[in-house]
Amino acid sequence: MPHDDLDRDKMYTSRAAGSDDDDADLELEPLDPELIAAEERRAAAAIEVHRAAIDVDAVYRDFEANRDSEIIKEWMDRLRNLRFQFGTRHLLILMTIVAVLIVLSMWINIGTMIIVGIMLGVAGLTLLLKLEENKFQEEADRRRQKMYAERRAAQARANGLPVEEDEDG
C-alpha cells in the first residue's frame, strides 16, 4: 500500500474556536420585508388552492361502508311496507313453479335440488346486490363529474373566459 503524506491528525480534528476562520465572522441580517411578503402571498395562494381543490374521497365516502347490509335493510323496509294482493296471475306463477319442481324432483335427487336451489338463490342475491351497488357507484361518478364541472367553470370565470351553463345541474 502506498504511503500518503497527509497529516491525518490535523485533517480529522475540528478547528479550534480561536482560529482565523472566515465563517466565524458572519452575522445574520434580518430578512428582506419583500421576501417575507412574497412568501406570505405564496402561502395564502397555496391555502386557497387547497380550499378550492376537490375532495374526491368525500364523493366516495358513502360507498366505503358496507353497502350490502344497507341494500338488504332497504329491501326489508320495502317488504314491510308491501301490500300484497293475491290474484290469478300469482296463482298461475305458483302452479308453474310447483310443476317445474315436481318434474325436476323426478329427474334429480331432492337433496341435489335443494343444494342447487340454495346456490341459485345466493347467486341471484349476489347479482342483485351488485346491480344496486353499481347504481350507487354511477351516482357517485355523476356527483364527481358535477364537482369537476363546477370547478372548471369557477376557474374559467376567474380567468375571464365565457362559461357554458349546464341545464341539468
Helices and strands as residue ranges (DSSP letters): H 8-11, G 22-25, H 33-52, H 56-64, H 67-80, H 88-107, H 110-158
